[in-house]
Every structure is written in C-alpha cells, then in structure tokens.
Amino acid sequence: MATPDVTVMGAGVFGLSVAWACLQRGARVRVIEMRGIGAGASGGIVGALAPHTPENWNAKKQFQFESLLMAEGFWREVEEASGLVTGYARTGRVQAIDSERALDLATGRIEGARRHWNGEAEWQVVPVKDLRLAPESATGHLIHDTLSARIHPRMATTALAAALQAKGGEIIIGEAEPSGLVVWATGYEGLLAPFEAGQRSPGNGVKGQALAIRWDARDHPQVFADGIHFVPHEDGTLAIGSTSERDLMRQTLLMRSLTRFGCGRGEFCPQ
Ligand SMILES: Cc1cc2nc3c(=O)[nH]c(=O)nc-3n(C[C@H](O)[C@H](O)[C@H](O)COP(=O)(O)OP(=O)(O)OC[C@H]3O[C@@H](n4cnc5c(N)ncnc54)[C@H](O)[C@@H]3O)c2cc1C
C-alpha cells in the first residue's frame, strides 16, 4: 500500500472497527498490531452487549443505545464482506431480582425504557415462570430486556480483520512506524503510556475471568445473575464470566452460579 490515509495502532475490536469505518468512507487504512488479531481484551469469550439502565438518561446512554441498535447492521456488513460468522444476535437478557427494593427499581425502569428506547426494545419485569431460561430469583420475578445482544469476540475480531483485508485494508502484525492520521487503539496499555512520567495514574488493567462450556443454548437470552454473565453463543458454547477479579468472591460466585445453572435447573441440564 502507498502511504495510508489512516494508521490504526492496535487490532482489538475498537481499532478494527475504526479501521473498518474509515475504509468504508474511502480512506486507505493500515492497522499495526504488535501481537496478533484480538490479542488483548477483545479476544475474550464473554461477548455480552448489554444496555445501560433506562434512567438518569444522558448523552452517553443515548450514544450507547444508538450503538446497540446500529450493531446489527454493522456486523451484518462485516459478515457479508468477510464471508465469516461473527456470532452477533440480539437475543435479549434476563436478570434475577433478589429483593423487594430491586423489584421496585426494576419496575420503575419500565417507563424509562418506554420513553428512551423509542419502541425499539422493551424492559419488562416478568414472573419467573414465564421464561424458559430462569435463574433463581428471591422475588419470583426477572428483568427481561430485548435490547441486549451477544457477539462471539474471537469470531467477530477475526471476521472484522478478514473484512478489512477483503476490502483492501492492510494489517501488519509486528512493529512498524505509523503514518498519515494515527488512531491509538491500544487498549489499557495505551492508556498507561502517557502516564509513565509519574503523573496521576489512569487506573489498572483488569483481566477478569471467564470460562466457556459446551452447551448449545444459542437461541436463549443471556443471563445476568450474581454479577456474572452467562452468554450462549452461536458456536454452541456458553460463556460464563465476570469482568472483575478484585477478590476471591467473584470466583466463588462464578463456580456457585455454574453449579446452579449447570446442574440445578432443568432447562440447562444436559439430557
Ligand atoms: C474478562 C473480560 C470480559 C469482558 N466482557 C465484555 C463483555 O461481555 N461485553 C463488553 O462489551 N465488553 C467486555 N469486556 C470489555 C471489552 O473486552 C473491552 O472493552 C474491549 O475489548 C476493548 O477493546 P480495545 O480494542 O480497546 O482493546 P484491546 O482488545 O485490548 O486491543 C488493544 C490491542 O492493541 C495492541 N497493542 C497494544 N500496544 C500496542 C502498540 N504499541 N502497538 C501496536 N499494538 C499495540 C494489543 O496487543 C491489543 O491487541 C470484557 C473484558 C474482559 C477483560
């Protein structure tokens, strides 16, 4: 490629998406990634695309809402260009409601969703018995939102990279000097670099924890319970994960939830 118009540093989901968007607008695009496609956080296995709660609405929530709606068309185009599956599907999400206070809060959000989600999706509070896939819920009710989607992070980043190359974008794995306009999409490491001079720290990278089991529930909504995401994927796996690793509590909850979902509830038990 002659000198690119845009160089994107980092081939995570952010860098690849920026590169794809620039390419579609006619720019010559080069991506430089020092390790490999999806080598950072984007190469994980969870892939829950879940909305903010529909209250205290602000510009950030509106932006995320519009992004979630746009995701379907975005990933469809990536699949068409790459010929690969990304694992995207808007299958919704259910969440346990564990106290009367949480039930009041969840019920209050129905109206917020009606107002801010413009009929594009619903936030419902439903009795447990109305759902096929139901985590335990102390109040007998669950939140069911129809906005949440899932994606298979590794399949999606692979497909994005392939789409980019199919449309003339260039990806360099290794070290190279950027040229043209430069977008730094280097994940948490990129955030650390400007602070190395000893100024205020931007925080730390958090690895999180997740596991995938072979369990084909691809048409079911994802579940959020005990702070843990359960995401059924297109490839017949179920990802179970938390973005926190701060203490042992999450690991304990992860295993407890796995046991509960894996062995305690009819719908999810192997026959
Ligand atoms: C366990 C876990 C679960 C998660 N689950 C979800 C979820 O369910 N839903 C959700 O929306 N989000 C989730 N996230 C967050 C999400 O994964 C991240 O927000 C997202 O992947 C960040 O993408 P990124 O492209 O900014 O960074 P990354 O994916 O980290 O990409 C940065 C890339 O830059 C490269 N790089 C770094 N420095 C350089 C350099 N100098 N030159 C060239 N390349 C460089 C790295 O090798 C890497 O490939 C989760 C995160 C974790 C850790």
The ligand as an SDF file (V2000), in Angstrom:
LIG
                    3D

 53 58  0  0  0  0  0  0  0  0999 V2000
  -12.8570  -10.9220   31.0310 C   0  0  0  0  0  0  0  0  0  0  0  0
  -13.4480   -9.7740   30.2410 C   0  0  0  0  0  0  0  0  0  0  0  0
  -14.7500   -9.8540   29.8230 C   0  0  0  0  0  0  0  0  0  0  0  0
  -15.3160   -8.8160   29.1090 C   0  0  0  0  0  0  0  0  0  0  0  0
  -16.5810   -8.9490   28.7240 N   0  0  0  0  0  0  0  0  0  0  0  0
  -17.1590   -7.9760   28.0000 C   0  0  0  0  0  0  0  0  0  0  0  0
  -18.4880   -8.1380   27.5620 C   0  0  0  0  0  0  0  0  0  0  0  0
  -19.1120   -9.1600   27.8310 O   0  0  0  0  0  0  0  0  0  0  0  0
  -19.0460   -7.1330   26.8300 N   0  0  0  0  0  0  0  0  0  0  0  0
  -18.3630   -5.9880   26.5270 C   0  0  0  0  0  0  0  0  0  0  0  0
  -18.9270   -5.1170   25.8500 O   0  0  0  0  0  0  0  0  0  0  0  0
  -17.0860   -5.8100   26.9440 N   0  0  0  0  0  0  0  0  0  0  0  0
  -16.4870   -6.7780   27.6650 C   0  0  0  0  0  0  0  0  0  0  0  0
  -15.2070   -6.6140   28.0790 N   0  0  0  0  0  0  0  0  0  0  0  0
  -14.5070   -5.3720   27.7280 C   0  0  0  0  0  0  0  0  0  0  0  0
  -14.0350   -5.4320   26.2890 C   0  0  0  0  0  0  0  0  0  0  0  0
  -13.4230   -6.6760   26.0560 O   0  0  0  0  0  0  0  0  0  0  0  0
  -13.0530   -4.2900   26.0390 C   0  0  0  0  0  0  0  0  0  0  0  0
  -13.6450   -3.0550   26.3860 O   0  0  0  0  0  0  0  0  0  0  0  0
  -12.6480   -4.2180   24.5820 C   0  0  0  0  0  0  0  0  0  0  0  0
  -12.2640   -5.4890   24.0880 O   0  0  0  0  0  0  0  0  0  0  0  0
  -11.5150   -3.2340   24.4280 C   0  0  0  0  0  0  0  0  0  0  0  0
  -11.1390   -3.2470   23.0730 O   0  0  0  0  0  0  0  0  0  0  0  0
   -9.9000   -2.4350   22.5940 P   0  0  0  0  0  0  0  0  0  0  0  0
   -9.7990   -2.6610   21.1290 O   0  0  0  0  0  0  0  0  0  0  0  0
   -9.9920   -1.0400   23.1080 O   0  0  0  0  0  0  0  0  0  0  0  0
   -8.6370   -3.0720   23.3860 O   0  0  0  0  0  0  0  0  0  0  0  0
   -7.8810   -4.4860   23.1590 P   0  0  0  0  0  0  0  0  0  0  0  0
   -8.7920   -5.5520   22.6930 O   0  0  0  0  0  0  0  0  0  0  0  0
   -7.1180   -4.7460   24.4130 O   0  0  0  0  0  0  0  0  0  0  0  0
   -6.9040   -4.1770   21.9540 O   0  0  0  0  0  0  0  0  0  0  0  0
   -5.7200   -3.4450   22.0920 C   0  0  0  0  0  0  0  0  0  0  0  0
   -4.7290   -4.0490   21.1070 C   0  0  0  0  0  0  0  0  0  0  0  0
   -3.6380   -3.1630   20.9730 O   0  0  0  0  0  0  0  0  0  0  0  0
   -2.4460   -3.9250   20.8920 C   0  0  0  0  0  0  0  0  0  0  0  0
   -1.3460   -3.0380   21.2680 N   0  0  0  0  0  0  0  0  0  0  0  0
   -1.0380   -2.5470   22.4910 C   0  0  0  0  0  0  0  0  0  0  0  0
    0.0120   -1.7010   22.4080 N   0  0  0  0  0  0  0  0  0  0  0  0
    0.3670   -1.6350   21.0900 C   0  0  0  0  0  0  0  0  0  0  0  0
    1.3660   -0.9120   20.3650 C   0  0  0  0  0  0  0  0  0  0  0  0
    2.1970   -0.0750   20.9570 N   0  0  0  0  0  0  0  0  0  0  0  0
    1.4370   -1.1010   19.0280 N   0  0  0  0  0  0  0  0  0  0  0  0
    0.5890   -1.9420   18.3930 C   0  0  0  0  0  0  0  0  0  0  0  0
   -0.3660   -2.6580   19.0220 N   0  0  0  0  0  0  0  0  0  0  0  0
   -0.4850   -2.4830   20.3560 C   0  0  0  0  0  0  0  0  0  0  0  0
   -2.6800   -5.0850   21.8300 C   0  0  0  0  0  0  0  0  0  0  0  0
   -1.8410   -6.1940   21.5200 O   0  0  0  0  0  0  0  0  0  0  0  0
   -4.1550   -5.3830   21.5670 C   0  0  0  0  0  0  0  0  0  0  0  0
   -4.3490   -6.3430   20.5580 O   0  0  0  0  0  0  0  0  0  0  0  0
  -14.5830   -7.6450   28.7980 C   0  0  0  0  0  0  0  0  0  0  0  0
  -13.2470   -7.5580   29.1910 C   0  0  0  0  0  0  0  0  0  0  0  0
  -12.6880   -8.6030   29.9060 C   0  0  0  0  0  0  0  0  0  0  0  0
  -11.2340   -8.4950   30.3150 C   0  0  0  0  0  0  0  0  0  0  0  0
  1  2  1  0
  2  3  1  0
  2 52  2  0
  3  4  2  0
  4  5  1  0
  4 50  1  0
  5  6  2  0
  6  7  1  0
  6 13  1  0
  7  8  2  0
  7  9  1  0
  9 10  1  0
 10 11  2  0
 10 12  1  0
 12 13  2  0
 13 14  1  0
 14 15  1  0
 14 50  1  0
 15 16  1  0
 16 17  1  0
 16 18  1  0
 18 19  1  0
 18 20  1  0
 20 21  1  0
 20 22  1  0
 22 23  1  0
 23 24  1  0
 24 25  2  0
 24 26  1  0
 24 27  1  0
 27 28  1  0
 28 29  2  0
 28 30  1  0
 28 31  1  0
 31 32  1  0
 32 33  1  0
 33 34  1  0
 33 48  1  0
 34 35  1  0
 35 36  1  0
 35 46  1  0
 36 37  1  0
 36 45  1  0
 37 38  2  0
 38 39  1  0
 39 40  1  0
 39 45  2  0
 40 41  1  0
 40 42  2  0
 42 43  1  0
 43 44  2  0
 44 45  1  0
 46 47  1  0
 46 48  1  0
 48 49  1  0
 50 51  2  0
 51 52  1  0
 52 53  1  0
M  END
$$$$
